[in-house]
Structure formats: structure tokens, C-alpha cells
Amino acid sequence: MTINVMTFNIRCDNSIDGKNSFSGRRRLVKKMLLRENPDIIGFQEVLPHVKKWLTKKLRDYEFIGIGRNADFSGEAVPIAYKKEKFELLSYRQFWLSDTPSVPGSRFENSDQSKYPRICVIATFFHKPDGKVFTFANTHLDHKGNQAKADASTLIVSELAKDGLPFILTGDFNARPNDEPIKLILENPSIVDITKSLGKDYATFHNYGKVIKDYKIDYIFSNFGSTASNLKVHTDEKRGIYLSDHYPISVSINL
């Protein structure tokens, strides 16, 4: 089977972005998503009203994942999946912290920022082929190097509990040679599907201001299989971008 996967930091809706606030970008976002038609999308920085808009515009998808705060409000990292292709067997959300089951928790004795960080892990049944696999999506801290490293270790540990083939997407706020990425790739069965982009590629571009050496968005897998059709989506119209990150998509062949 082939799964078409996308990771997309959609950028929280912020008025300081001017014409690149979400209201200015959303038509471009909708056009790209409908054109590319991925099977599963790992989104980051999704505010509640943006999730509502995505759910309305992407009728073929189901969304899972809640806000990162203690009351489940705020930014989410939802997974959107094609209802016709996948059956959701189970899913869980945990906080990147010493107490992962506690909503709103953080790595208290580290360099983590004030913001909680989360990961969503889902187990799917692929209807056409009858295969079961895990899909995880996350957004690591933007500040704390130790917090990011601890988060990577925690996520890999959680994925190992399921004992299934997995795909992991996200904004890791780390470049290819940084410790959080090295820790993920310590396991020889895990590969960086986006590796061919090169370490100097910029996936975070800050609305066209950064042109290289800022690859921080990734798609990992332990399938030990092949991938094709790797794309970086650089849609732009009169200075309006999809986000301050470029979405990445790939076809993973199992």
C-alpha cells in the first residue's frame, strides 16, 4: 500500500502577520490541500477556530487531537485522515513532560518555555489492504534544547510501546544535526524520509525571509520501505504564503 503523508505547520492565526494572518492565507491553504489531497496530515499550531475551518473545508477527513492547555484549549497538533481509507482503532494525546498523562504539564526542571507541548498518536486500520500502523504528530518546544531532547526520547519510547510500524510527523524546532533529531535516528530502524532535502534546506522561511539552513520539519518512519514523490509546497501569491513554514508531503510505499 501507499500512504500519501503531509506535515504542515499552519502557523497560529496572529494579527502581527498582517496580510499573512490566517484570514489572508486560508484560500491559498484550501487550494493547496485540495490539490495535493494527502491521505493523512499532521498539522501543527492549530487554534480552535482554524480547526473548525479546516473541518468544514476538508469534508473527506476526520480530525483527532485537542488543545495543549490544562483545560484542553489553545494550540493543537491534530491529525487529519481520510475517512474512506482508514478506520481509527485508537488514539491518545500526551504531554511532553515528566508526567505525560497530566494535561498542560511541562518538563518543569528543564529549559522548556512556558508553553506545554503535546504529541498525538493514532493507530489506524488501512481499509484497502487490511494493514495496521501508527501515525504520530508533534510540535517540540521552540526554546529549550534539553526539553526538545527529552521530548524526542519520550516520543520514541511511546511509539515503541505500540510495537507497530509508524510514521512520525512534526515541527521539531531542530536542525538535522541537532540532538533531538540524532536521538530519534539512534534507532537504526527509523529513517528521516525528508533527508534528501539536505541539511541546508529551509522548511521554516518566515514568509520568504529565510532561504536556507532552517530545516526543522520532518517525516520519520520505521517501515523500512521506500518513499517517493517528496515535495515541498512553496505556494505564494503576491507576498501571501501558505504559512511561515513550507508544508512537506511524501508517498510512503509499504
Secondary structure, DSSP 8 states (H G I E B T S, - for coil): -EEEEEEEE-----GGGGGGSHHHHHHHHHHHHHHH--SEEEEESB-HHHHHHHHHH-TTEEEE---SSTTS-S-B--EEEETTTEEEEEEEEEESSSSTTSTT---TTTT--SS--EEEEEEEEETTTTEEEEEEEEE--SS-HHHHHHHHHHHHHHHHHHTS-EEEEEE-S--TTSHHHHHHHTSTT-EETTGGG-TT-BSB-TTTT--SSB--EEEEE-S--EEEEEEE---EETTEES-SB--EEEEEE-
